[in-house]
Amino acid sequence: MDNTNHYEQYLRTRITELRLAKDVSEHRMSLDLGKSGSYIRGITSGASLPSVREFFNICGYFNITPMDFFAPMQDGEDLKGLVIGRIREMGEEDLKKVRIFMEWISR
């Protein structure tokens, strides 16, 4: 049961984090998703959880995949997690450079 609570809390916190990064209010996001103005507030307050379909819609709203939504939870503070986190933040040009470097060190 503790894992369930942990995931629920992460979901609420992550939605808030992504919403703030997009600079949109809970009310505006709710309306943009075609829901009542208090829909997102209900989720972030812990009163409710989105259905799987609505979770996918929320991910789409932020232009991320469900895997991207939960990725920070997986990354942790280990070296691999820190590197992966930085890679996620890179633009296309920097990613191309990383790919070339990875091919070079694999030889």
TIVO-2410 file (N, C-alpha, C; in nm, 3 decimals):
# residues 107
REC num residu      c1      c2      c3 atome chaine
REC   1      M   0.082  -0.120   0.000     N      A
REC   1      M   0.000   0.000   0.000    CA      A
REC   1      M   0.086   0.126   0.000     C      A
REC   2      D   0.201   0.121   0.066     N      A
REC   2      D   0.288   0.238   0.069    CA      A
REC   2      D   0.331   0.280  -0.071     C      A
REC   3      N   0.361   0.181  -0.158     N      A
REC   3      N   0.399   0.215  -0.295    CA      A
REC   3      N   0.287   0.287  -0.367     C      A
REC   4      T   0.164   0.246  -0.344     N      A
REC   4      T   0.050   0.312  -0.408    CA      A
REC   4      T   0.046   0.459  -0.366     C      A
REC   5      N   0.059   0.485  -0.238     N      A
REC   5      N   0.057   0.623  -0.190    CA      A
REC   5      N   0.174   0.703  -0.247     C      A
REC   6      H   0.289   0.639  -0.258     N      A
REC   6      H   0.407   0.704  -0.314    CA      A
REC   6      H   0.382   0.744  -0.460     C      A
REC   7      Y   0.324   0.655  -0.539     N      A
REC   7      Y   0.295   0.684  -0.679    CA      A
REC   7      Y   0.187   0.792  -0.692     C      A
REC   8      E   0.086   0.786  -0.608     N      A
REC   8      E  -0.019   0.886  -0.613    CA      A
REC   8      E   0.038   1.025  -0.581     C      A
REC   9      Q   0.122   1.032  -0.480     N      A
REC   9      Q   0.184   1.160  -0.444    CA      A
REC   9      Q   0.274   1.209  -0.557     C      A
REC  10      Y   0.349   1.118  -0.617     N      A
REC  10      Y   0.435   1.157  -0.729    CA      A
REC  10      Y   0.351   1.212  -0.844     C      A
REC  11      L   0.241   1.147  -0.876     N      A
REC  11      L   0.153   1.191  -0.984    CA      A
REC  11      L   0.105   1.333  -0.958     C      A
REC  12      R   0.059   1.360  -0.837     N      A
REC  12      R   0.010   1.493  -0.803    CA      A
REC  12      R   0.121   1.598  -0.814     C      A
REC  13      T   0.237   1.564  -0.758     N      A
REC  13      T   0.350   1.657  -0.759    CA      A
REC  13      T   0.400   1.682  -0.901     C      A
REC  14      R   0.406   1.577  -0.981     N      A
REC  14      R   0.458   1.589  -1.118    CA      A
REC  14      R   0.365   1.673  -1.205     C      A
REC  15      I   0.234   1.655  -1.190     N      A
REC  15      I   0.140   1.737  -1.265    CA      A
REC  15      I   0.160   1.884  -1.229     C      A
REC  16      T   0.175   1.912  -1.101     N      A
REC  16      T   0.198   2.050  -1.057    CA      A
REC  16      T   0.327   2.104  -1.114     C      A
REC  17      E   0.432   2.024  -1.109     N      A
REC  17      E   0.563   2.065  -1.162    CA      A
REC  17      E   0.553   2.098  -1.312     C      A
REC  18      L   0.492   2.011  -1.388     N      A
REC  18      L   0.480   2.033  -1.532    CA      A
REC  18      L   0.388   2.152  -1.563     C      A
REC  19      R   0.284   2.166  -1.485     N      A
REC  19      R   0.190   2.277  -1.505    CA      A
REC  19      R   0.258   2.411  -1.478     C      A
REC  20      L   0.336   2.418  -1.372     N      A
REC  20      L   0.407   2.541  -1.340    CA      A
REC  20      L   0.512   2.573  -1.446     C      A
REC  21      A   0.578   2.470  -1.497     N      A
REC  21      A   0.678   2.491  -1.603    CA      A
REC  21      A   0.612   2.545  -1.729     C      A
REC  22      K   0.488   2.506  -1.751     N      A
REC  22      K   0.413   2.553  -1.869    CA      A
REC  22      K   0.347   2.688  -1.840     C      A
REC  23      D   0.351   2.729  -1.713     N      A
REC  23      D   0.295   2.857  -1.669    CA      A
REC  23      D   0.145   2.865  -1.698     C      A
REC  24      V   0.074   2.763  -1.652     N      A
REC  24      V  -0.071   2.758  -1.672    CA      A
REC  24      V  -0.136   2.727  -1.536     C      A
REC  25      S  -0.251   2.786  -1.511     N      A
REC  25      S  -0.322   2.763  -1.385    CA      A
REC  25      S  -0.392   2.628  -1.388     C      A
REC  26      E  -0.427   2.579  -1.270     N      A
REC  26      E  -0.503   2.454  -1.261    CA      A
REC  26      E  -0.636   2.470  -1.333     C      A
REC  27      H  -0.698   2.584  -1.314     N      A
REC  27      H  -0.828   2.611  -1.377    CA      A
REC  27      H  -0.815   2.609  -1.530     C      A
REC  28      R  -0.717   2.680  -1.584     N      A
REC  28      R  -0.697   2.685  -1.729    CA      A
REC  28      R  -0.667   2.547  -1.785     C      A
REC  29      M  -0.579   2.471  -1.717     N      A
REC  29      M  -0.545   2.338  -1.765    CA      A
REC  29      M  -0.669   2.248  -1.766     C      A
REC  30      S  -0.749   2.257  -1.661     N      A
REC  30      S  -0.873   2.177  -1.654    CA      A
REC  30      S  -0.963   2.206  -1.773     C      A
REC  31      L  -0.981   2.334  -1.801     N      A
REC  31      L  -1.066   2.373  -1.914    CA      A
REC  31      L  -1.006   2.330  -2.046     C      A
REC  32      D  -0.873   2.343  -2.059     N      A
REC  32      D  -0.806   2.300  -2.183    CA      A
REC  32      D  -0.823   2.150  -2.207     C      A
REC  33      L  -0.835   2.074  -2.099     N      A
REC  33      L  -0.855   1.930  -2.111    CA      A
REC  33      L  -1.002   1.893  -2.132     C      A
REC  34      G  -1.089   1.996  -2.136     N      A
REC  34      G  -1.232   1.971  -2.158    CA      A
REC  34      G  -1.304   1.928  -2.033     C      A
REC  35      K  -1.249   1.962  -1.918     N      A
REC  35      K  -1.307   1.923  -1.790    CA      A
REC  35      K  -1.359   2.046  -1.717     C      A
REC  36      S  -1.421   2.022  -1.602     N      A
REC  36      S  -1.466   2.134  -1.519    CA      A
REC  36      S  -1.343   2.209  -1.468     C      A
REC  37      G  -1.361   2.334  -1.429     N      A
REC  37      G  -1.251   2.418  -1.386    CA      A
REC  37      G  -1.174   2.368  -1.266     C      A
REC  38      S  -1.234   2.278  -1.189     N      A
REC  38      S  -1.167   2.228  -1.068    CA      A
REC  38      S  -1.108   2.088  -1.086     C      A
REC  39      Y  -1.109   2.035  -1.207     N      A
REC  39      Y  -1.063   1.897  -1.232    CA      A
REC  39      Y  -0.919   1.873  -1.185     C      A
REC  40      I  -0.826   1.956  -1.230     N      A
REC  40      I  -0.685   1.936  -1.193    CA      A
REC  40      I  -0.665   1.961  -1.044     C      A
REC  41      R  -0.735   2.057  -0.989     N      A
REC  41      R  -0.725   2.083  -0.844    CA      A
REC  41      R  -0.767   1.958  -0.766     C      A
REC  42      G  -0.868   1.889  -0.813     N      A
REC  42      G  -0.911   1.766  -0.747    CA      A
REC  42      G  -0.802   1.660  -0.747     C      A
REC  43      I  -0.726   1.654  -0.854     N      A
REC  43      I  -0.617   1.556  -0.863    CA      A
REC  43      I  -0.500   1.599  -0.774     C      A
REC  44      T  -0.457   1.724  -0.787     N      A
REC  44      T  -0.339   1.768  -0.712    CA      A
REC  44      T  -0.363   1.778  -0.563     C      A
REC  45      S  -0.489   1.792  -0.523     N      A
REC  45      S  -0.522   1.798  -0.380    CA      A
REC  45      S  -0.533   1.658  -0.319     C      A
REC  46      G  -0.539   1.556  -0.403     N      A
REC  46      G  -0.552   1.420  -0.353    CA      A
REC  46      G  -0.695   1.372  -0.342     C      A
REC  47      A  -0.791   1.454  -0.385     N      A
REC  47      A  -0.932   1.415  -0.376    CA      A
REC  47      A  -0.968   1.309  -0.479     C      A
REC  48      S  -0.896   1.308  -0.592     N      A
REC  48      S  -0.927   1.211  -0.697    CA      A
REC  48      S  -0.801   1.179  -0.776     C      A
REC  49      L  -0.814   1.081  -0.862     N      A
REC  49      L  -0.706   1.043  -0.954    CA      A
REC  49      L  -0.764   1.040  -1.095     C      A
REC  50      P  -0.682   1.069  -1.195     N      A
REC  50      P  -0.733   1.060  -1.332    CA      A
REC  50      P  -0.748   0.915  -1.374     C      A
REC  51      S  -0.840   0.890  -1.465     N      A
REC  51      S  -0.848   0.757  -1.526    CA      A
REC  51      S  -0.725   0.740  -1.613     C      A
REC  52      V  -0.700   0.620  -1.660     N      A
REC  52      V  -0.585   0.596  -1.747    CA      A
REC  52      V  -0.598   0.682  -1.874     C      A
REC  53      R  -0.715   0.685  -1.932     N      A
REC  53      R  -0.738   0.767  -2.052    CA      A
REC  53      R  -0.708   0.914  -2.024     C      A
REC  54      E  -0.755   0.964  -1.910     N      A
REC  54      E  -0.730   1.105  -1.876    CA      A
REC  54      E  -0.583   1.128  -1.844     C      A
REC  55      F  -0.517   1.029  -1.785     N      A
REC  55      F  -0.373   1.041  -1.762    CA      A
REC  55      F  -0.300   1.057  -1.896     C      A
REC  56      F  -0.339   0.979  -1.996     N      A
REC  56      F  -0.280   0.992  -2.129    CA      A
REC  56      F  -0.308   1.130  -2.188     C      A
REC  57      N  -0.429   1.182  -2.164     N      A
REC  57      N  -0.461   1.317  -2.211    CA      A
REC  57      N  -0.375   1.423  -2.141     C      A
REC  58      I  -0.350   1.402  -2.012     N      A
REC  58      I  -0.264   1.494  -1.938    CA      A
REC  58      I  -0.122   1.490  -1.995     C      A
REC  59      C  -0.072   1.371  -2.022     N      A
REC  59      C   0.062   1.359  -2.083    CA      A
REC  59      C   0.064   1.430  -2.218     C      A
REC  60      G  -0.040   1.411  -2.298     N      A
REC  60      G  -0.049   1.478  -2.427    CA      A
REC  60      G  -0.052   1.629  -2.413     C      A
REC  61      Y  -0.118   1.676  -2.310     N      A
REC  61      Y  -0.125   1.820  -2.283    CA      A
REC  61      Y   0.015   1.878  -2.264     C      A
REC  62      F   0.101   1.801  -2.199     N      A
REC  62      F   0.238   1.846  -2.175    CA      A
REC  62      F   0.335   1.801  -2.285     C      A
REC  63      N   0.283   1.736  -2.388     N      A
REC  63      N   0.364   1.686  -2.500    CA      A
REC  63      N   0.475   1.592  -2.452     C      A
REC  64      I   0.438   1.503  -2.362     N      A
REC  64      I   0.532   1.402  -2.313    CA      A
REC  64      I   0.465   1.265  -2.316     C      A
REC  65      T   0.545   1.162  -2.313     N      A
REC  65      T   0.491   1.026  -2.306    CA      A
REC  65      T   0.471   0.988  -2.160     C      A
REC  66      P   0.391   0.886  -2.132     N      A
REC  66      P   0.380   0.838  -1.994    CA      A
REC  66      P   0.517   0.799  -1.937     C      A
REC  67      M   0.604   0.743  -2.022     N      A
REC  67      M   0.737   0.709  -1.975    CA      A
REC  67      M   0.814   0.834  -1.932     C      A
REC  68      D   0.802   0.942  -2.011     N      A
REC  68      D   0.866   1.068  -1.974    CA      A
REC  68      D   0.807   1.124  -1.844     C      A
REC  69      F   0.677   1.105  -1.826     N      A
REC  69      F   0.611   1.155  -1.705    CA      A
REC  69      F   0.673   1.092  -1.581     C      A
REC  70      F   0.697   0.961  -1.587     N      A
REC  70      F   0.750   0.891  -1.469    CA      A
REC  70      F   0.902   0.882  -1.466     C      A
REC  71      A   0.970   0.924  -1.572     N      A
REC  71      A   1.116   0.911  -1.581    CA      A
REC  71      A   1.190   0.973  -1.463     C      A
REC  72      P   1.156   1.095  -1.419     N      A
REC  72      P   1.231   1.151  -1.306    CA      A
REC  72      P   1.225   1.064  -1.181     C      A
REC  73      M   1.118   0.989  -1.165     N      A
REC  73      M   1.105   0.901  -1.051    CA      A
REC  73      M   1.207   0.788  -1.058     C      A
REC  74      Q   1.242   0.748  -1.180     N      A
REC  74      Q   1.335   0.638  -1.202    CA      A
REC  74      Q   1.481   0.682  -1.196     C      A
REC  75      D   1.507   0.808  -1.230     N      A
REC  75      D   1.644   0.853  -1.246    CA      A
REC  75      D   1.726   0.847  -1.119     C      A
REC  76      G   1.669   0.888  -1.010     N      A
REC  76      G   1.744   0.885  -0.886    CA      A
REC  76      G   1.863   0.980  -0.888     C      A
REC  77      E   1.955   0.960  -0.795     N      A
REC  77      E   2.071   1.047  -0.784    CA      A
REC  77      E   2.199   0.975  -0.822     C      A
REC  78      D   2.189   0.853  -0.875     N      A
REC  78      D   2.310   0.784  -0.917    CA      A
REC  78      D   2.365   0.849  -1.043     C      A
REC  79      L   2.488   0.816  -1.079     N      A
REC  79      L   2.554   0.878  -1.194    CA      A
REC  79      L   2.474   0.861  -1.322     C      A
REC  80      K   2.425   0.740  -1.346     N      A
REC  80      K   2.348   0.715  -1.467    CA      A
REC  80      K   2.223   0.801  -1.469     C      A
REC  81      G   2.155   0.812  -1.356     N      A
REC  81      G   2.035   0.893  -1.348    CA      A
REC  81      G   2.063   1.040  -1.375     C      A
REC  82      L   2.172   1.090  -1.323     N      A
REC  82      L   2.209   1.230  -1.346    CA      A
REC  82      L   2.239   1.255  -1.494     C      A
REC  83      V   2.311   1.162  -1.556     N      A
REC  83      V   2.343   1.178  -1.699    CA      A
REC  83      V   2.216   1.172  -1.783     C      A
REC  84      I   2.130   1.076  -1.754     N      A
REC  84      I   2.005   1.064  -1.828    CA      A
REC  84      I   1.920   1.189  -1.812     C      A
REC  85      G   1.916   1.243  -1.692     N      A
REC  85      G   1.841   1.366  -1.668    CA      A
REC  85      G   1.892   1.481  -1.752     C      A
REC  86      R   2.023   1.494  -1.761     N      A
REC  86      R   2.082   1.601  -1.843    CA      A
REC  86      R   2.053   1.578  -1.991     C      A
REC  87      I   2.059   1.452  -2.035     N      A
REC  87      I   2.032   1.421  -2.176    CA      A
REC  87      I   1.889   1.460  -2.211     C      A
REC  88      R   1.794   1.437  -2.122     N      A
REC  88      R   1.655   1.472  -2.147    CA      A
REC  88      R   1.636   1.622  -2.170     C      A
REC  89      E   1.724   1.701  -2.113     N      A
REC  89      E   1.712   1.846  -2.125    CA      A
REC  89      E   1.778   1.902  -2.251     C      A
REC  90      M   1.855   1.819  -2.321     N      A
REC  90      M   1.932   1.866  -2.437    CA      A
REC  90      M   1.846   1.886  -2.560     C      A
REC  91      G   1.892   1.979  -2.643     N      A
REC  91      G   1.829   2.002  -2.772    CA      A
REC  91      G   1.880   1.903  -2.875     C      A
REC  92      E   1.822   1.908  -2.992     N      A
REC  92      E   1.854   1.813  -3.099    CA      A
REC  92      E   2.002   1.815  -3.138     C      A
REC  93      E   2.059   1.933  -3.150     N      A
REC  93      E   2.201   1.944  -3.191    CA      A
REC  93      E   2.294   1.881  -3.088     C      A
REC  94      D   2.269   1.907  -2.961     N      A
REC  94      D   2.353   1.849  -2.856    CA      A
REC  94      D   2.335   1.697  -2.850     C      A
REC  95      L   2.213   1.650  -2.873     N      A
REC  95      L   2.189   1.505  -2.874    CA      A
REC  95      L   2.268   1.437  -2.986     C      A
REC  96      K   2.277   1.502  -3.100     N      A
REC  96      K   2.357   1.447  -3.210    CA      A
REC  96      K   2.503   1.434  -3.169     C      A
REC  97      K   2.556   1.532  -3.098     N      A
REC  97      K   2.694   1.529  -3.051    CA      A
REC  97      K   2.715   1.416  -2.950     C      A
REC  98      V   2.619   1.398  -2.862     N      A
REC  98      V   2.628   1.290  -2.764    CA      A
REC  98      V   2.628   1.155  -2.834     C      A
REC  99      R   2.542   1.140  -2.934     N      A
REC  99      R   2.537   1.014  -3.010    CA      A
REC  99      R   2.672   0.985  -3.075     C      A
REC 100      I   2.733   1.086  -3.137     N      A
REC 100      I   2.864   1.068  -3.200    CA      A
REC 100      I   2.968   1.029  -3.095     C      A
REC 101      F   2.966   1.096  -2.981     N      A
REC 101      F   3.060   1.063  -2.875    CA      A
REC 101      F   3.040   0.921  -2.825     C      A
REC 102      M   2.917   0.879  -2.808     N      A
REC 102      M   2.888   0.744  -2.760    CA      A
REC 102      M   2.935   0.640  -2.860     C      A
REC 103      E   2.918   0.667  -2.989     N      A
REC 103      E   2.968   0.576  -3.091    CA      A
REC 103      E   3.120   0.568  -3.086     C      A
REC 104      W   3.183   0.683  -3.061     N      A
REC 104      W   3.330   0.688  -3.056    CA      A
REC 104      W   3.383   0.608  -2.937     C      A
REC 105      I   3.321   0.620  -2.820     N      A
REC 105      I   3.373   0.548  -2.702    CA      A
REC 105      I   3.338   0.399  -2.705     C      A
REC 106      S   3.241   0.362  -2.789     N      A
REC 106      S   3.202   0.221  -2.800    CA      A
REC 106      S   3.299   0.139  -2.884     C      A
REC 107      R   3.386   0.206  -2.957     N      A
REC 107      R   3.478   0.135  -3.046    CA      A
REC 107      R   3.583   0.061  -2.971     C      A
***
